[in-house]
Amino acid sequence: RHLARYDEQERRIEMHLVSTRAQIVTIPRAGCSVSFTEGETIWTESSHKYRPGELMKMGQHSGFRPLRQWLDREWAFAQTLFVAD
């Protein structure tokens, strides 16, 4: 089953898959098997939440120039366009 957790300190949503029973999963092409206990999770994804100013600084620090940012105040969501110089 699927489990979503919010880590307030890290400001991120974590997506997990939860084993509904004790089991062994075999991945033939990788040549391995993995054992899971009931309730054990696999952390599959992180969705980090940044403030608009933090995102701009991260882009600039990585060598990109922010060209435009669109903010949706109702949903606390932003789309940011960066360009490589």
Z-matrix of the N, CA and C atoms (Angstrom, degrees):
N
C 1 1.449
C 2 1.522 1 109.21
N 3 1.311 2 116.30 1 167.09
C 4 1.455 3 123.53 2 -175.87
C 5 1.527 4 109.78 3 -100.51
N 6 1.337 5 116.59 4 141.92
C 7 1.461 6 121.65 5 178.38
C 8 1.523 7 108.52 6 -137.98
N 9 1.329 8 116.92 7 128.34
C 10 1.465 9 121.92 8 175.44
C 11 1.520 10 108.11 9 -111.41
N 12 1.335 11 116.26 10 131.24
C 13 1.469 12 122.15 11 178.66
C 14 1.521 13 108.35 12 -123.61
N 15 1.333 14 116.11 13 145.37
C 16 1.458 15 119.89 14 173.68
C 17 1.517 16 108.30 15 -109.88
N 18 1.332 17 116.96 16 122.96
C 19 1.456 18 122.92 17 176.80
C 20 1.527 19 106.56 18 -98.01
N 21 1.321 20 115.98 19 102.26
C 22 1.463 21 121.13 20 -174.37
C 23 1.524 22 112.18 21 -63.64
N 24 1.324 23 117.45 22 -39.98
C 25 1.458 24 121.03 23 -178.63
C 26 1.529 25 111.21 24 -64.34
N 27 1.336 26 117.55 25 -41.79
C 28 1.468 27 122.09 26 -179.27
C 29 1.526 28 112.68 27 -88.05
N 30 1.341 29 116.92 28 -8.71
C 31 1.466 30 123.52 29 -177.88
C 32 1.527 31 110.96 30 53.30
N 33 1.332 32 115.02 31 56.02
C 34 1.459 33 119.29 32 178.85
C 35 1.526 34 110.22 33 -145.35
N 36 1.322 35 114.41 34 150.83
C 37 1.456 36 121.88 35 171.39
C 38 1.522 37 106.32 36 -97.24
N 39 1.325 38 116.37 37 130.49
C 40 1.460 39 122.06 38 179.03
C 41 1.524 40 108.71 39 -110.55
N 42 1.316 41 116.45 40 129.22
C 43 1.458 42 122.00 41 176.91
C 44 1.525 43 108.50 42 -101.11
N 45 1.324 44 115.85 43 132.41
C 46 1.462 45 121.84 44 -179.20
C 47 1.525 46 109.86 45 -130.43
N 48 1.322 47 115.64 46 149.73
C 49 1.459 48 121.87 47 165.78
C 50 1.518 49 106.33 48 -103.49
N 51 1.332 50 116.80 49 136.08
C 52 1.465 51 121.94 50 -176.43
C 53 1.522 52 108.99 51 -113.20
N 54 1.326 53 116.07 52 127.94
C 55 1.460 54 120.70 53 176.20
C 56 1.526 55 108.53 54 -71.48
N 57 1.317 56 116.92 55 124.90
C 58 1.465 57 121.00 56 -178.30
C 59 1.527 58 112.51 57 -84.95
N 60 1.346 59 115.98 58 -5.31
C 61 1.468 60 120.61 59 177.59
C 62 1.521 61 108.69 60 -160.58
N 63 1.325 62 116.83 61 165.22
C 64 1.466 63 120.69 62 173.29
C 65 1.524 64 107.15 63 -67.49
N 66 1.332 65 116.53 64 133.14
C 67 1.462 66 119.36 65 -176.65
C 68 1.518 67 111.16 66 -161.16
N 69 1.313 68 114.87 67 163.07
C 70 1.460 69 122.18 68 172.94
C 71 1.521 70 106.60 69 -118.56
N 72 1.316 71 115.76 70 125.79
C 73 1.461 72 121.70 71 179.53
C 74 1.522 73 107.58 72 -107.41
N 75 1.328 74 115.84 73 125.08
C 76 1.455 75 121.34 74 -179.97
C 77 1.523 76 109.34 75 -103.88
N 78 1.328 77 115.04 76 132.88
C 79 1.463 78 121.66 77 177.72
C 80 1.527 79 106.03 78 -116.60
N 81 1.333 80 116.99 79 90.04
C 82 1.463 81 120.97 80 -171.93
C 83 1.529 82 114.44 81 -56.37
N 84 1.315 83 118.13 82 -44.66
C 85 1.468 84 120.03 83 -175.77
C 86 1.525 85 112.17 84 -70.07
N 87 1.337 86 117.07 85 -20.96
C 88 1.464 87 120.35 86 176.01
C 89 1.528 88 110.67 87 -92.55
N 90 1.334 89 115.55 88 -9.78
C 91 1.459 90 119.79 89 179.37
C 92 1.513 91 113.60 90 67.56
N 93 1.340 92 117.07 91 35.79
C 94 1.465 93 118.10 92 -179.55
C 95 1.524 94 111.38 93 -145.08
N 96 1.314 95 114.10 94 162.39
C 97 1.460 96 122.77 95 173.82
C 98 1.518 97 107.65 96 -129.06
N 99 1.328 98 116.09 97 145.36
C 100 1.463 99 121.66 98 -178.22
C 101 1.523 100 108.29 99 -127.72
N 102 1.329 101 116.00 100 131.61
C 103 1.467 102 121.48 101 178.40
C 104 1.521 103 109.74 102 -95.87
N 105 1.330 104 116.12 103 138.41
C 106 1.456 105 122.47 104 176.65
C 107 1.518 106 109.22 105 -127.28
N 108 1.326 107 116.00 106 140.22
C 109 1.458 108 120.54 107 172.29
C 110 1.526 109 108.14 108 -90.64
N 111 1.308 110 116.84 109 161.61
C 112 1.460 111 119.99 110 176.35
C 113 1.528 112 109.07 111 -61.30
N 114 1.322 113 117.03 112 130.16
C 115 1.460 114 122.03 113 179.52
C 116 1.521 115 114.47 114 88.88
N 117 1.330 116 117.94 115 -10.21
C 118 1.469 117 120.86 116 178.96
C 119 1.528 118 109.40 117 -68.46
N 120 1.333 119 115.99 118 144.00
C 121 1.462 120 119.63 119 -177.43
C 122 1.522 121 112.10 120 -115.23
N 123 1.331 122 113.74 121 156.76
C 124 1.462 123 122.79 122 169.66
C 125 1.521 124 105.50 123 -117.11
N 126 1.314 125 116.83 124 123.96
C 127 1.463 126 122.41 125 178.96
C 128 1.522 127 106.69 126 -81.76
N 129 1.330 128 117.72 127 111.57
C 130 1.462 129 121.74 128 -171.74
C 131 1.522 130 115.04 129 -103.99
N 132 1.326 131 117.76 130 -19.54
C 133 1.465 132 119.05 131 -174.27
C 134 1.520 133 109.86 132 -161.34
N 135 1.330 134 115.69 133 149.40
C 136 1.466 135 122.18 134 172.10
C 137 1.517 136 108.49 135 -128.41
N 138 1.304 137 116.33 136 134.67
C 139 1.456 138 122.15 137 175.59
C 140 1.521 139 106.70 138 -119.23
N 141 1.329 140 115.99 139 104.04
C 142 1.459 141 121.14 140 -176.00
C 143 1.521 142 111.02 141 -83.39
N 144 1.308 143 115.23 142 144.81
C 145 1.460 144 122.20 143 -179.63
C 146 1.526 145 108.57 144 -112.02
N 147 1.332 146 116.00 145 119.41
C 148 1.459 147 121.56 146 -178.45
C 149 1.514 148 110.22 147 -118.31
N 150 1.308 149 115.47 148 151.91
C 151 1.461 150 120.59 149 172.08
C 152 1.531 151 107.30 150 -79.24
N 153 1.342 152 118.27 151 150.88
C 154 1.474 153 120.41 152 -176.63
C 155 1.527 154 114.02 153 -51.55
N 156 1.324 155 118.39 154 -43.86
C 157 1.462 156 120.96 155 179.98
C 158 1.521 157 112.92 156 -65.49
N 159 1.339 158 117.14 157 -35.30
C 160 1.468 159 121.16 158 178.34
C 161 1.521 160 110.61 159 -63.97
N 162 1.320 161 115.97 160 -42.38
C 163 1.457 162 120.66 161 -178.98
C 164 1.528 163 110.95 162 -63.51
N 165 1.327 164 117.13 163 -41.69
C 166 1.469 165 121.14 164 178.18
C 167 1.532 166 110.40 165 -60.47
N 168 1.334 167 117.06 166 -45.23
C 169 1.469 168 121.10 167 -179.92
C 170 1.522 169 111.20 168 -64.13
N 171 1.341 170 117.27 169 -39.60
C 172 1.464 171 120.69 170 179.14
C 173 1.527 172 110.55 171 -62.10
N 174 1.327 173 116.42 172 -44.20
C 175 1.458 174 120.27 173 179.04
C 176 1.516 175 111.90 174 -62.65
N 177 1.326 176 116.55 175 -45.78
C 178 1.464 177 120.90 176 179.89
C 179 1.523 178 111.05 177 -63.79
N 180 1.315 179 116.93 178 -41.36
C 181 1.463 180 121.83 179 179.28
C 182 1.535 181 110.89 180 -62.60
N 183 1.336 182 116.48 181 -28.00
C 184 1.465 183 121.77 182 -179.10
C 185 1.523 184 112.76 183 -90.01
N 186 1.344 185 117.10 184 4.16
C 187 1.456 186 120.44 185 176.48
C 188 1.516 187 114.99 186 94.17
N 189 1.326 188 117.35 187 15.44
C 190 1.461 189 121.03 188 178.87
C 191 1.520 190 109.97 189 -109.70
N 192 1.318 191 115.25 190 153.18
C 193 1.460 192 121.38 191 177.47
C 194 1.525 193 108.09 192 -107.41
N 195 1.341 194 117.00 193 125.34
C 196 1.468 195 118.40 194 178.03
C 197 1.530 196 109.50 195 -70.62
N 198 1.322 197 116.04 196 127.94
C 199 1.454 198 120.76 197 -179.68
C 200 1.520 199 110.95 198 -98.59
N 201 1.340 200 116.07 199 -40.91
C 202 1.466 201 119.46 200 -177.60
C 203 1.520 202 109.21 201 -161.72
N 204 1.330 203 115.66 202 149.61
C 205 1.460 204 120.54 203 175.50
C 206 1.522 205 108.83 204 -136.82
N 207 1.328 206 115.61 205 130.33
C 208 1.456 207 122.37 206 177.92
C 209 1.520 208 107.88 207 -109.90
N 210 1.331 209 117.03 208 126.87
C 211 1.463 210 122.00 209 -177.74
C 212 1.517 211 110.61 210 -113.20
N 213 1.308 212 115.97 211 135.95
C 214 1.457 213 122.54 212 173.27
C 215 1.521 214 106.21 213 -107.36
N 216 1.292 215 117.15 214 100.51
C 217 1.473 216 121.75 215 -175.31
C 218 1.530 217 112.04 216 -65.37
N 219 1.330 218 116.86 217 -32.91
C 220 1.469 219 120.25 218 -177.64
C 221 1.527 220 111.53 219 -65.95
N 222 1.345 221 117.64 220 -40.20
C 223 1.460 222 121.60 221 -176.09
C 224 1.525 223 112.84 222 -105.86
N 225 1.318 224 118.56 223 5.85
C 226 1.475 225 122.67 224 -178.64
C 227 1.528 226 110.49 225 50.53
N 228 1.320 227 115.25 226 53.82
C 229 1.454 228 122.93 227 -174.20
C 230 1.520 229 108.85 228 -130.66
N 231 1.334 230 116.69 229 145.29
C 232 1.467 231 120.38 230 178.76
C 233 1.519 232 110.56 231 -136.58
N 234 1.310 233 115.69 232 145.80
C 235 1.462 234 123.56 233 168.06
C 236 1.520 235 105.30 234 -115.32
N 237 1.324 236 116.63 235 129.27
C 238 1.460 237 120.39 236 -176.49
C 239 1.518 238 109.29 237 -126.71
N 240 1.329 239 115.81 238 132.33
C 241 1.458 240 121.89 239 178.96
C 242 1.523 241 108.79 240 -106.45
N 243 1.325 242 115.90 241 120.55
C 244 1.460 243 122.59 242 176.82
C 245 1.522 244 108.45 243 -113.61
N 246 1.331 245 116.60 244 150.95
C 247 1.462 246 121.31 245 174.21
C 248 1.524 247 108.75 246 -125.61
N 249 1.328 248 114.92 247 148.35
C 250 1.465 249 120.43 248 176.47
C 251 1.518 250 107.77 249 -91.45
N 252 1.306 251 116.63 250 126.99
C 253 1.471 252 120.52 251 178.70
C 254 1.511 253 110.90 252 -88.43
